Amino acid sequence: MKKICFVLLFLMVCTSVFAKKQEIAFWHSLGFHIKDVIDELADEYNDSHPGVKIEPVFQGLFEDMQVKMLTAAVTRQLPAIAQVQFEYLDSYVQNGLIEPIDDIIPEEDRKDIHYKMWEVATRDGRTYGIPFCVSTTVFFYNEDAFRRAGLDPDRPPDTWDEMIEMGKILTEDTDGDGLNDKYAMMFWMDGFYGFAPFLWANGGRLFTADGKRVNLTTPEMLKTVTMLHDLVFKHEIMPQKWTDWEGGQAFLTGRLAMGPFTSAAISYGEQNLPWKLRIAPLPSIDGNRYTLLGGSCLVNFAKKKKVRRTVNDFMLWLVSKENTIRIHKEIGYIPVRESALNSLSLRSFHKKNPNFKVPVDSLEFARSIPQHEDYYKINEKIGAMLQRIILDASDPADELKRTEIEINTMLE
């Protein structure tokens, strides 16, 4: 009997020692300084869960990762967990690649995570992901450039008209060759993202009421795109021929004074820009102010029940009150939980770091990108349209009509 007990005990010990860990791949698109934060969080989870090894895998920035994800879907090699941009979620839902997770979300988490965060992770009343790295678009500006131009950096432009007025002061021909080499601002030509808040402020929308076709030839859309066009050709405060990359470099070196950026770039900007970064809400138009609620959710692609349970646990751990505050402080993403947004810790941090308070306050007037399975393709065509309007000086009305036909033909 003693011998049998000894053998059983030995087998139990061996099973415990040599049991294989659950190795779970976590694909994400969080590069640069953010990657280190994600790696640290995964290590902390692994240390507190000895039987699990979460392996973060950086798969390139958003568009690159989307291509890899779609390829993995075709070959049935999707990771157990992935960070999915809100606007790309529909393609996975429509193709049955993910299951709703409403039944695994504890009620306290459901109530604590901000309702606007849940809206972007929900399709037809069912939840498909946990809101994760969420941002709002805010206005970055160069305090040093404002001071040199005689502008008060404590009074950034609050309206579109003020932005133009200050922009004319900030735009300069510094070498006297008759051409401006320092510009006030730049709106990035990355598709609908860049002008969505201003279209909303003008009362416009991207899709028809049924959400099946784009509607680019409305007066509100024409007004919005013309306003961007006029920054270059009428007011001359935005460069015509700079690519997005050149604009980013100009902002870094001080040749561009202000512009809209994601709040996820705040900590990077504060740490790396050679001048003092200040943040303000996006300018209002006719008393209306909006911002873009962007970002991603954590999606469970695992099929085995045991792995799904582990992934669900990790997802909710990753957006705990403490972790969502940490991600905000270290990067600039908005805390997804009400308990974090209302915490003394966050208020104390914002008092010392006012730049980080702006995107949180902007949540009040934030909207998300409209949902559509083919949003990625639609946005590519809108980005190409904006480049023709700015880089090639094409007529906005003609380009809107042409692009509407192109997109709706594609959607048929």
Buried (B, 14 or more C-beta within 10 A) or exposed (E): EEEEEEEEEEEEEEEEEEEEEBEBBBBBBBBEBBBEBBBEBBEEBBEEBEEBBBBBEBBBEBBEBBEBBBEBBEEEEBBBBBBBBBBBBBBBBEEEBBBBBEEBBEEEBEEBBBEBBBBBBBBEEEBBBBBBBBBBBBBBBBBBBBEEBEBEBEEBBBBBEBBBBBBEBBBBEEEEEEEBEBBBBBBBBBBBBBBBBBBBBBBBBBBEEEEEBBBBEBEBBBBBBBBBBBBBEEBBBBBEEBEBEBBBEBBBEBBBBBBBBBBBBBBBBBEEBEBBBBBBBBBBBEEEBBBBBBBBBBBBBBEEEEBBBBBBBBBBBBBBBEBBBBBBBBBBBBBBBBBBBEBEBBEEBBEEEEBBBBBBEBBEBBBBBBBBBBBBEBBBBBBBBBBBBBBEEBEBBEBBBBBBEBBBEEBE
